């Protein structure tokens, strides 16, 4: 009887949705965890429902965004971590994560239909395999005034020099200048550290 109960329990557990394990920071510390405030941005055909971000239209013009914008920082080293899963992408060239300078774009991670992740400015391929239904871990480490590094699934994939100034993190779904929706992206496991 006990074996039957364990089998039933195991079968029931297989039906639970797979959630990302909490990961450690991707670079050595010491890191201090913190929780910055955020605002929700919905423009054009963008819709935000908790951590689900949707662009409902296929227009290739105008400001189409569904995002969270986190609090501004101006110094030190900051690390962002989050997991995204694209659940629908009839469109293409949708920005998923940004490290934005208050005076204009700095780093934007976007996805093309087919799963290529790339840096919007410069067009460098960062990774492949971000296909519909696949969970992808993203970490960005930003040393203000020095360097910005992007990790995909724990591996360093992109490095760019950083100026001084004020910056903030954004995540969600945002139509790039050459992109269009529709798109639906689910984010989870959002964490921040600083040192």
Secondary structure by P-SEA (a helix, b strand, c coil): caaaaaaaaaaaaaacccccccccccccccbbbbbbbbbbbbcccbbbcccbbbbcccccccccccccccccccccbbbbbbbbbbccccccccccccccccccccbbbbbcccbbbbcccccccccccccccbbbbbbbbbccccbbbbbccccccbbbbbbcccccccccccccccccccbbbbbcbbbbbcc
